[in-house]
């Protein structure tokens, strides 16, 4: 039995196994990297959509609060807003005193 031939076979088998494992782990790394990139893009898209929804909800809430505040001074508006009052309560729209509802205080330091 030739001793150099058996060592060459063993080394060649280890080299082939190393090559197969390197190809497998490289493929797995690339696949997981692509999945992570896709998940990050989806998460960013969901965050943008959620921000837009929250912004629209805030605008609608402010409009609803302003309409309810306006209806206190103008009772004829109650017949229009009346059917929607349960909806305002279900959506947790509350009346907040905003800067647009209050008149600014006059500044005596400014010339008239």
C-alpha positions in Angstrom: 0.0 0.0 0.0 1.4 3.4 -1.0 1.4 5.7 2.0 1.5 9.0 0.0 -1.5 7.9 -2.1 -3.7 7.4 1.0 -2.7 10.8 2.5 -3.5 12.5 -0.8 -6.9 10.8 -0.9 -7.7 11.9 2.7 -6.6 15.5 2.0 -8.5 15.6 -1.2 -11.7 14.4 0.6 -11.2 17.0 3.3 -10.7 19.7 0.6 -13.9 18.6 -1.2 -15.9 18.6 2.0 -14.6 22.0 2.8 -15.6 23.3 -0.6 -19.1 21.8 -0.3 -19.6 23.4 3.2 -18.3 26.7 2.0 -20.8 26.8 -0.9 -23.6 25.8 1.5 -22.8 28.4 4.1 -22.3 31.1 1.5 -25.6 30.3 -0.1 -27.3 30.4 3.4 -25.6 33.7 4.2 -26.8 35.3 1.0 -30.3 34.0 1.4 -30.6 35.3 5.0 -29.1 38.6 4.1 -31.7 39.1 1.4 -34.5 38.1 3.8 -33.2 40.6 6.4 -33.0 43.4 3.8 -36.6 42.6 2.6 -37.9 42.6 6.2 -36.2 45.9 6.9 -37.7 47.5 3.8 -41.2 46.1 4.8 -40.8 47.4 8.4 -39.9 50.9 7.0 -42.9 50.8 4.7 -45.2 49.8 7.6 -43.7 52.6 9.8 -44.4 55.2 7.1 -47.9 53.9 6.6 -48.6 54.0 10.4 -47.2 57.5 10.6 -49.6 58.6 7.8 -52.5 56.9 9.5 -51.7 58.6 12.8 -51.3 62.0 11.1 -54.7 61.6 9.3 -56.3 60.5 12.5 -55.0 63.5 14.3 -56.2 65.9 11.6 -59.7 64.3 11.6 -59.8 64.4 15.4 -58.9 68.1 15.4 -61.5 68.8 12.8 -64.1 66.8 14.8 -63.2 68.6 18.0 -63.4 72.0 16.2 -66.8 71.1 14.8 -68.1 70.0 18.2 -66.7 73.2 19.7 -68.4 75.3 17.0 -71.7 73.5 17.5 -71.7 74.7 21.1 -72.1 78.3 19.9 -74.3 77.4 16.9 -77.0 74.9 18.0 -78.3 74.5 14.4 -75.3 72.4 13.7 -76.3 69.9 16.3 -78.9 68.3 13.9 -76.0 67.6 11.5 -73.5 66.4 14.0 -75.9 64.6 16.3 -75.9 61.2 14.5 -72.1 61.2 14.5 -71.6 61.8 18.2 -71.4 58.1 19.1 -68.8 57.7 16.4 -66.7 60.4 17.9 -66.9 58.6 21.2 -66.0 55.2 19.7 -63.0 56.7 18.0 -61.9 58.4 21.2 -62.1 61.9 19.7 -62.0 64.4 22.5 -62.4 68.1 22.5 -59.1 69.8 23.1 -58.7 73.6 23.5 -56.4 74.4 20.6 -54.6 77.7 19.8 -56.8 78.3 16.8 -59.9 78.3 19.0 -58.6 80.9 21.5 -58.1 84.5 20.5 -54.6 85.9 21.1 -54.3 88.4 23.9 -53.5 91.9 22.8 -49.9 93.0 23.4 -49.8 96.5 24.9 -46.2 97.0 23.9 -47.1 97.0 20.2 -48.1 100.4 18.6 -51.6 100.5 17.2 
